[in-house]
Amino acid sequence: MDALAKHIRERLASREFCTVFEDSLARVWPVGREADPKREERIRVFATSNGWTATIHDLGTRVIFTKLAA
């Protein structure tokens, strides 16, 4: 989770948004048999705790993170 947060933070330092795809998301929030029924909620909590918003597209196959408005 720390590596993902670092990646997003670095991208947001120079861009308005950061798109993260399923292969990276699944490392932190598994899908399939190990699926987490609260996956979307956990992604949003992760985003908020880092000062971002999370827009979840295509049933979680990609998430767009943006900085929260100050």
C-alpha positions in Angstrom: 0.0 0.0 0.0 2.9 2.3 0.8 4.4 1.8 -2.7 1.0 2.5 -4.4 0.6 5.7 -2.3 4.2 6.8 -3.2 3.5 6.2 -6.9 0.3 8.2 -6.8 1.9 11.0 -4.8 4.7 11.3 -7.3 2.3 11.4 -10.2 0.1 14.0 -8.6 3.1 16.3 -8.0 3.3 17.0 -11.7 -0.2 16.1 -13.0 -3.8 16.8 -12.2 -4.7 13.1 -11.9 -3.2 9.6 -11.7 -4.9 6.6 -13.2 -4.2 3.2 -11.6 -5.2 0.0 -13.4 -6.4 -3.3 -12.1 -3.0 -5.0 -12.1 -1.7 -2.5 -9.5 -5.0 -2.3 -7.6 -5.1 -6.1 -7.2 -1.8 -6.1 -5.3 -3.5 -4.2 -2.5 -7.2 -5.0 -2.9 -7.6 -8.6 -4.4 -10.3 -9.6 -6.8 -11.6 -13.1 -7.7 -11.9 -15.7 -5.0 -10.3 -13.4 -2.4 -12.6 -10.5 -3.4 -13.3 -7.9 -0.8 -16.9 -6.9 -0.7 -15.9 -3.6 0.7 -13.2 -3.0 -2.0 -14.6 0.2 -3.4 -15.1 1.6 0.1 -11.5 0.7 1.1 -10.1 2.4 -2.0 -12.0 5.6 -1.2 -10.8 5.5 2.4 -7.3 5.1 1.2 -7.7 8.0 -1.2 -9.2 10.3 1.4 -6.6 9.4 4.0 -3.9 10.6 1.6 -5.8 13.8 0.6 -7.1 12.5 -2.7 -10.4 11.6 -4.3 -10.9 8.3 -6.1 -13.2 7.9 -9.1 -13.7 4.2 -9.7 -14.4 3.2 -13.3 -15.4 -0.1 -15.0 -16.2 -1.9 -11.7 -12.8 -1.2 -10.3 -10.6 -2.0 -13.4 -9.2 1.5 -13.1 -9.3 4.3 -10.5 -8.5 7.9 -11.1 -7.0 9.7 -8.1 -7.0 13.5 -7.9 -6.0 15.9 -5.1 -8.8 17.0 -2.8 -9.6 20.7 -3.3 -8.1 22.7 -0.5 
